[in-house]
Amino acid sequence: MLENITTRFHTILLLAICFLWSDAVSGQNVLSGYVLDKQKQHPIPGATITIAETDLWAIADKEGRFRIENVPIGKIVVQVTSLNYVKLSSEIIMREAVDTVFFMIKDDLALENVVVTATIQSDEANGTTYSIDRKALDQLQMLSVQDAMSLLPGGKTNRDLTLTSGPQNLYVNGRFRESGNPAFGVGVEVDGVRLSPNALPGITAVDVRNISTTNIESIEVITGVPSVEYGDVANGMVRIHTRKGVTPLTLDMSSKPNTKQIGLSRGFSIGKKGGVLNASWEYTKSVSNIASPYTSYDRNSLTLNYSNTFNKARKPLLLNVGFSGGFGGMSTEADPDKFVNTYSKSKDNVLRTHISGKWLLNKKWITNLEATVGVNYNNKLSETSQNKSASSSQVSIRTKEEGYHVGQTYDQNPNADILLIPPGYWYEISYDDNKALNYSAVLKANWAKRVKNITNNLMIGGEYRGSKNFGKGNYYADMRYAPTWREYRYDEEPAINNYAFYAEDRVKIKTGTHAYLQWVVGMRSDFTSVKGSEYGTVSSLSPRTNLRYTFWERQPKTVSDLSIRAGWGRSVKLPSFNVLYKVPGYRDILTFAPGTTSEGETFYAYYTVPYTRLFNPDLKWQYTVQSELAVEMKIAGVALTIVASQGRTKNTFESVGIYTPFTYKFTDQSDLENSSIPIANRIYAVDKYTGIVTVKDRTGTLPSETLTYREFTRFYSNPMPFNNRYPVDRKSISFIADFKQIKSLRTSLRLDGAYYTYKHIDETLRMYMPNTTQNMADGNPYKYIGIFVGGASSANGEKKRQADLNVTTITHIPSIRMVLTARLEGSLHNYSQNLSEYGNIGRGFVLDSRDAYMPSQTLTDIYGRDRFVGVYPLYYISLDDMNTPIPFAEKFLWAKDNDPTLYNELAKMVIKTNTNYYFNPNRTSFYYNANISITKEIGELASISFNAINFLNNMSRVRSTWSDTKLSLFESSYIPRFYYGISLRLKFN
């Protein structure tokens, strides 16, 4: 299928190139002029002037002057943007030379129209993209980027009011605790610098706590099919833009019960041609409990952004250089309620830098050339101090070699394979060191032409991205008291490298006076390699397309604007550290422990089997196929957007255990019974390779003895990355309805909401052994391994349905420069249910009681209310014959009447629910949360904002049908607890 898509794409691309080589209506047509402040009539240096659809642009100089050559003749749309000003869009009839003046208006609350909500970008045929600008973020009093997600349709206020409870991840297309790694698949960028979790152990996600928020100018959230220039993404994209440009000295101060924040910023010109430097500093302190503020997360950030435009008059080159450094983290060291000298703390230091250039060449064969180099370095060092005590020696295994190893004290041999920690009291101080470095280089060119009513913009690009961890991994401060531990250094693993090439063509065809068609089609090809990896170089293709048709816009009709959008695309998520590397593991078995000698010495011998994560030659990269359909219209002044989307994630990265048998020699007290050497005189020795125990007489009177032993066979579980071939399905319908302002009340109304469904059933066959350390009734190690559908758990799937509706009133009074928003967040429908299914033959069965092992003879539906449910393995294998799977249910039922010993052992593999409501449908009754926010500007010198979250202090009760209980919303996980905040912004011109 992908080959057909690729062929069609190449055909389309070839036609587009041929079209672009045709005669274009261009020449030395010049658009020039000035950009001025409308009120004060002074120039606005640094303003960006762009001619829509042609990708021609200019930057206003110190006097506000600009010049653009080779502008197409006819009607053009010019867009002018500048920091702290309202975006200006103007239509101009272009002739050979046009000189004009653009007057821009200050973006403040004195305007007739202000936007303090998320807005959908609907001017191009892009996937659904929501934009959240600084005014909305100020009204929200954002502490973390995660807070901004509440402004999306149906979004809810973040229930986590602090930064101390752990990593904060972003969910765009997906929810918390869902299969398919939804947070791992979200791409996050700050000024074009990608923040990637790929170099971190585990399948994790980007933690956004260390991103400074006071200097963010806007946030884009792409929920639809993204452009092909965005790779390594499968569940949405978040792009964060920091403040750049000339600004007065600004002091931001914010206070909430658990958080204090202060920021200082300034953007100033450096001489006539020196460009603009924007600098900002922020300090944030968040505590977990205001009554005991000793667990805190601190964030110190410094950001510098420099921009300059060279050769403004002819072929301007825009240069941007950015630097962002932050240090901080979390600590409980000052908590007096903790045991003395016990604590946990972690560094969360970050360094981001980028340099980018955009060059307007404006040639017949190329319009713009862009290059970006970015680096993100995150130093995460966690430290934990715990008080430990023991009445006997504790074993600390250090060996990485296979064989039998004997414990020794640290004083005897600090490099022993096994150390014996002496009895007593001590502190165990452990560290986990992650230093993740992500770096990238991107080069892309675009070619824009217009012929009459057809505009075409071709983009071709290539990029290189790498991820490397320079951390030491896990280690301990005092190796004398370190527990069982083997050094595994992250910095010894190679970098993950990805090379990508992409092409995208954008076509706009005017089909009528007010109608036009926009079509975007692109292809991305990624090549991933890790030096020395058995996976070699893996390639993947990502075709994507978006289509938009505008029937008419800004017409004097009941439906004054009407357009439809459709998109389809494939997005590939690259694997992480946890998938690609051979992380070592060890299985340790106690083989000889004769007890404590008369001198108090303890002897331990262990057998160690090392292993590494297995290579999977069939591993593929995870990807999501996404489609969406949207309608945008304006009906009787009501702006309405409805988006229906569907995403299917395939080949999700997971890990499965492969059981491998190993045999060892075991010697116990019974093997010592016939020893003639007195206990006080015994010296034990164990052969490293054979495991045979020898007893020597300390006095030399009696001859040495070789002890008898038994051979046992156990298993170790070796992890192997694999693709779950059963897809994760997500569907949603979201909408935004913005009503006309009621002039007499200066109030407008917004309704937004979303209906979301999720379903995943895992029918992967997975091995599971219920007990890998204890023995069976006959004294031998457990020898049976169950093969379960979807794993050894009661449920192998889940389905969800969720309907949310938000009602927001926005009261804006320009004369007093104030805006008030009141928002009611309602959960209309919240449904979930655990599933246990396998094709047409079922998976789980009803039990008559929690203690039963056989299916009920009277009840068959596991989804009936209040029923204990059991799950059998589909098959099991025995150590006696590892290659022959045995149908479990059939053998188990037979053993019940014919082999009680086998029956009792197989019964250990039966999975049973702990409660009788585990498979009940869980419907949560309606609940709501009410927030209020007020922002008041005091001229151009200051603004003050106040918000109250859950200001009604909703303490009503909600009913859950899962366990048929009612829960109070007070201090619950459903809504945030009541709190308020205030922020003050002062500007010094």
MOPEUR-V399654 format. One record per helix or strand of 2 or more residues. SS is the DSSP state (a for helix, b for strand). FROM is the first residue (numbers start at 1). TO is the last residue. If there is no record, write none. Layout:
# MOPEUR-V399654
ss;from;to
SS;FROM;TO
SS;FROM;TO
This chain:
# MOPEUR-V399654
ss;from;to
a;2;20
b;30;37
b;48;51
b;56;59
b;65;68
b;74;81
b;88;94
b;97;104
b;119;120
b;129;133
a;134;140
a;145;151
b;187;190
b;193;195
b;216;222
b;237;242
b;247;256
b;259;269
b;276;287
a;290;292
b;296;310
b;317;331
b;343;347
b;349;360
b;368;390
b;394;397
b;403;409
b;418;421
b;424;451
b;454;469
b;473;476
a;479;481
a;490;492
b;496;510
b;516;530
b;537;552
b;559;573
a;577;580
b;584;596
b;602;612
b;622;635
b;638;650
b;652;666
a;669;672
a;679;681
b;682;686
b;693;697
b;705;706
b;710;724
b;728;738
b;747;761
b;765;768
b;784;789
b;797;813
a;814;816
b;818;835
b;844;847
b;868;871
b;875;878
b;881;887
a;888;898
a;900;907
b;911;912
b;922;924
b;927;938
b;942;949
b;957;960
b;965;968
b;979;988
